Amino acid sequence: MEERYNFKEIEKKWQKVWEDDQTFKVTEDPSMEKFYCLEMFPYPSGKLHMGHVRNYSIGDVVARFKKMDGFNVLHPMGFDSFGLPAENAAIQHGIHPSTWTWDNIHEMERQLRELGLSYDWDRECCTCSEDYYRWMQWIFIQFYKRGLAYKKENPVNWCPSCQTVLANEQVVDGVCERCKTPVTKKNLSQWYFKITDYADRLLENLDNGKLDGWPQKVRLMQKNWIGRSYGCEVDFKVKDSDEVLTVFTTRVDTIYGTTFMVLAPEYPTVLENVKGTEYEKDVLDYIDRVNHMNEIERTSTTAEKTGVFIGKYAINPFTHKEMPIYISDYVLMGYGTGAVMGVPAHDQRDFEFATKFGLEITPVVDPQDPEVDVNNLKEACAASGIMINSGEITVDAPYSGWLTETEGDTHAYLLEIRNAIGELEISFKKTERTPAGNGCLQVLGFEVKSEE
């Protein structure tokens, strides 16, 4: 008997037995409880490395345990093998993309088989195969026929060297993680899936037990991701201009505390408003700097607030005061309308921005808390309370925070404002907003974007 484990001989012997007996082939069997074990499909960029081995061996242990425990286990393997990265790699190596990709797939298949992993290779899925992407095209056509696929322009992370769109996670310190080229923002006309039409149904099913098979943390993540909120749209006129800035807000009760406006640097009228003015250079420089930031960096709650005044003022429709208009990286064009009303007394981001640029901070909600001095705030006060400094609609009623509770309350509050103010030219539109999500298609996802 050999003292050392002869892996070449023993592994080869038993892998042949498994293959001949089709040990890991799975077929439908209603009498058995099903278990689906899926690991992330690798991108066929070359050979397997130890990170692959670690990931797939862990999944293999789970699949084998469940099989031994009497489950009918589906454990497939496939390759995420379609897209511009394959073309770029092929160009770099002087090989046709198809040849490069399929050669790598076959090499990685060989390595995975040598590892003896318990895959049902009859279920292999390669996304560059026509048998796969024809069905993706078919699904897209069904979306399009039902009005659920549409095009619009949106800024994306763009690598000029790879000539491709990058996810936020692929932008590291402002450069492409693959080729280290500085990443810029580029407006592209892209296809979107209008899955937001199903947001209400998804939220309902998250609460009525129909999706209880999903882990609680996944269901909570979905609910937060959809982020449904009730509120209204408010129009702010730009001084000495026909332009109107529309803002969606869930806190219209704080509108008397609006002292400035902030636009996303990509807002469509920014360049037009500064063209030929003394503010143009500073605005262009700032936009260029923001173009090298990813969304994670822009929305960081710990980063110092930055921004540039564009030389324009908006009129608060309630106070009639002129309010300076800025652009800032923390406002994103892809969320809401790309314009934000700055209420520094009651929003922490606005508070930090106003403090940085020396802007007026007007409290309009008093939480009735002896530990909070609303006239000497050290941070924003987001609590509900009694309305103050709100002109004719200042009343002894806890309207603050009321908008976020029920649709009926939203409608009632808007009517209260209308009745109190009278014939002001204010455009309100009660709206339910579902923020768009970036990235790839999710099982429970909503709006999805892809390069044309």
N, C-alpha and C positions, 0 to 999 in steps of 0.2 A: 504493500500500500504506500502510495506516495505521501510524503509528509507535507509537501507544498501543494497549494491549490493550483491545479493546471487549468487556468481559466480559458485558454484557447481551446482545449479539448472539451472540457465540460460545458462551457457556454455554447459552443458550436453544436454539440450533441443535443442539448435540450431545446435550443432554439429551432433545430430541425424537427424535433418531436412536436413542438408547439405549432410549427407551420404545417406539418403533415396532418395533424389532428384538428387544425383550425381552432385551436384552443380559445383564441380571443375573438373569433367571429361571433357577431351578435345578430340575432333575428328577433322579430317581435314575438313575444310570448305573454299573452294576457294573464297567465297564471302566476307570473313572477312579478315582484315589485321592481320597478325600474330605477336605475341610477345613472345619471349622466355626468361623466367626469371629463371636463374640458380644460386644457391648459392653453395659454396664449400661443397662437400660431407664430412660428419664427419667420423672420424675413430672410429669404435665401441670398444672403450677401456673401457667402463663402462657406467655410466649414463651421461645424459646431464648436463652441468653446465651453469652458467649465460652467459658465452661467447657465447655458442651456441644459447641461447635464444635471445640475443641481435642481433646476426648475422641473424638468420632466421626470426625474427619478422620484421626486416627492409626489407628483401626480400619479405615478405608476404604483407607488405604495398604497395610495388611497384606493385606486381602481382595483388592485389585487385583493385588498382587504374586503372591499364590498362584494367582490365576486365570491370570495370564500365564505362570506356571510350570507350567501344565498340570493343576492340581487342579480338582476339581468343588467349587466353593466355595458353601457355604450361609452367607449373610450377611443375617440377618433384623433387623427393627426392631419394637419394641413399646413399650407404655406401662404403667408400674406405676401403675394408676389406680383402685384400689379400696381404700376404707378410710375411717376417721373424718377424716383430714386433709382429704379432699375435701369432706366434709360441713361441717367447720368453715370452710373457705374459702368455700363457697357461702353459709353463714349470714352470714359477714362481708360478702359482696358482695350479699346479698339475692337470690340466684339459686338455682334448684333444682340440687341436686348433679349430676344427670344432664346438665342443660344446660351448667352450668359446666365439667364434665369433658370432655364431647364437643367443646364449642367450642374448648377449649384443645388437645385432641388434633388437631383438624383444622388449627388454626393452626400447630402444631409440625410436622405432616406437611408443610404447605406450605413451611415454612422448610427442612426437611430435604431436600425435593425440589429446592428452589432451590440448595442446596449441591451437588447432583449426586452425592450419596453412592450407593454401589453396592449398594443394598438390593434384595432381592426383596420388593416390597411385597405380593405375594400371600401371603407368609408372616407378615404383620403380626399381632401378638398384643397385644390390649388386655385387661387383667385385669378390667376392669369389664364386659366383654361376656359375655352369657349363654353364648355358644359356648365361652368359656374357663372361667368359674367353675362351669358345670354339671359339668365333668370334675373340678374340684377337689372338688366335693361328692360326686361318684361315688367318687373315691379315698378320701375320708374315710369313706364308708359301708363300703367294703371293709375299712378299718382297724378300724372299730367292730365289724363282724361277726366279726372274728378276734381280738377282745379286745385290740387294739393301740391303741385310743383310750380314754382314761379321763379323769375329772375329779378335780381336787384343788385345794385352796386354797393359794395361795402369795403372798408379798408382791411387789408390782411397783412400778416407778416410775410415779407417777400425777400427771398435770397436772390440777388442778381446773378450770382455765380451758378448756383444750382438751377436757376430759372424755375423755382417752385415755391409754393406756399408752405409755410412752416407753422406748426402748432406752437402755442406759447411755450411749451416745455422744450421745444427744439431751439429756442432762442436763449443762449446762455451769455450773460454779460454783454448783450447787445449784438452778438455775432451768431452766425449759423453754427450749430454744434458739429456739423459734418465738415465744412470747408473753412470755417473761421472767418468768412466774409461778413462785414457789417450788414445787419438786416435793416431794411427800410419798410415803410408802410406803402402799400400800393392799392389803389381803388380798382377792384376787379368786378366785372359782371359775373355773378355766380348763381347757381341753381340752389334754391332753398326748398325744403319740404315743410309744408304748412301743417305740421303736426300739432301746432297750438290749437287747432280746431277741436282736438280731442282732450285738451287739458282738463275741462270740467269733468268729463267721464272718468279720466284717470284719477283725479282727486276724489271723486265719489267712490270709485272702486278701492282706493287706498283705505277708505274709512269703513266700507260696508262688508269687509271680510273676503271679497272676491280675490284679493291679492295677498292673502295671509300666508301663502306659500313662500313669499319673499321674506328675507330677514327684516326685522323691524328697522334696523339702521339703513337698509336700502330704501324702504318705504319712506322713512323720514327724509332721506336725502332727496328723493324724488319730489316730495311735497315742498321742500325748501327750494329746490331747483326751479320748479314751476313758479313759485313765489307770487301767487295770485294776490292782488291787493285792490281794494276799492278806493276810488278817489275821483278826481276830475281833472280836466285840462283847463288851464288858465292862459289867456293871451296877454302878453305884455308888449305894448307898442314901443318901437324904437324912436327916440326923439329925432325930429326933423327928417323923418323917413316914412315910407309906406310899409316898411318891414314890420312883421309881428313875430315875436318869439313865443312859441307855444310850449308850455311846461306841464308835465303830468305830475300831480302831487296827491298824496294820501293825507296831507296835513294842510288843507286849505284854511283851516282855522288859524294857522300861523302866518297868513299872508300879510298882515299888518307889520310883521317882523321882518319882511323881506327887504334887505338893504342893498343887495347887489345881485347881479346875474353872472352865471358861469356857463360858458359854452365848451363843448368838446373842441379840441384844436382842429378836428376834421369837419366841423360844422360848415355847411355849404356856402354860407355868405360871409365867412370870416375874411377870406382873401380879398373879396370885393370891397368890404368895408374899410380895409386898411390900405388899399392900393393907392400909391402916390401920396400917402400921408407920412407924418413923422413917426408913426407907430409901425410902419410896414416892416422895417428891418428887424426890429425886436420880435415881432410876431413870426416872421419867417424863420428866424433863428430858433425860436422856441419850438415851432412846429417840426423843424428838422431834428431837434433833440428828442422830441416825443416820438418821432417816427422810428427811433432806434430802441424804444422801450417796448416790452411785451405787456400784455394786459395784466399779468400778475403784478408786475412792478408798478403799473399805473394805479392799481386799486389797493396797493398796500396801505394798511392803516397806520403803519409806523413811519413811513417815509415823510419827510418834510414837505409841506404843501408849496407848490410852485405855480406860477401863472404870469400872464402878461395882460395889461390893459389894452384894449383895442381902439380906444379913443371915442367910443360910443356910449350912449346912455339909454336905458330903458325906463319907462314910466310905470311906477306902481299904480295899478288901477284903483287902489283903495286909498292910499296916502297921497297920491299924485306927485310923489317925490321922484326926482331923477336918481337913477341908480346906475353906477358904473358897470360896464360889461367887460368881463375878463374871459380869457381862455385858460384852461387848466387841464393837466393830464388826468386828474381824478374823475373827470366827466368823460364818459364813453359814448360815441355816436351810436353804437349798437344797442344801447339800453335806453328805454324811454324815448325822448325826442332829441336827445343830444344837448338839451338846454336845462339848466337847473336854476331855481330861484334860491338865492342864498339867504337862509334864515339862521344866522350864526348863534342866536340865543338858544336855539332848540335843535340844532344838528351839529354833531361834533366835528365833522369834516369842514362844515361851513364856519364853525367857531375858530378852528385852527387857521383857516384861510383868512378870515377877517382879522384875526390877531396878527398874522404875518404881514398883511398889507395895510393895517391901520384903518379898517373899515368900521362903520357904525354897527353896534350891537344893540338891538332893541328887543327887550323881553316882552312877550305878549301873552304868556301863560305863567301864572303863579301857582306852583304846586302846593302852596299852603304848608310848606315844610319849614319849621323854624331854623333848620340847619342850612337852608338854601337862601341866599340873598340874591334875588333876581336882578338887582341893580348893580351887583358887583360879582358877576359870575367868573369862576375860575375854570369852568368847563361848561359845555352845553347842557341844558336841562331839558331832557326829552320826556319828562313825566307829565301826566295829565294834571289838570287843575282848573283854576278860575281864569277866564280871559281878562287881560288887562291891556291898556294902551291900544285898544282896537276900535277906536272911533265910536260910531253909533251902535255897533253891534256888541260892545262890551256889556256883558250881562253876567249875572251870578248863576251861571250854569256850567257844569263840567264838560264843555264841548271838546276840549282837547283830548285827542286819542279816540273820540267817539266815532270818527269816520272809519276807523279800521275794524269795527265790530260787525255791523250788518248792513246790507244794502239799503234797508229801510231808513236806517239812521243817516246814511250818506245823503239820501234824497231829501230827508227832512232838514238836514243842516244846510244844504244848498238853498233850499227854499227860505230858510231863516235869513241867510245872507241877502238873497234877492229882495225879500220884504224889507229888510232893514236899510239897504242901500238905495233902493229905488231904481231910477232909470240910468244907471251908469252903463257905459258901453263895455260890457264884460262878456266874454264868450266862455260859457261853461259847457262841458260835455262830460256827463258821467261815464266813466270808462272803467273797464276791467282790464288790467294790463298783465300780460304774461311775458316776462323777459325772455329774449331769445338765448339759446345756448349754442356755444361753438363746439366744433369737434366732429366726432364721428357719430353715425346713427346708433342710437341706444335702444335697447329692448323696450324700455319704458320712456323713451325720450320724447323730444318735441321738435323744435325747429333745428334743422340740420343744414349745413352749408358744404358745398364741394366746389372745387374748381371746374369751370366749364370744360 
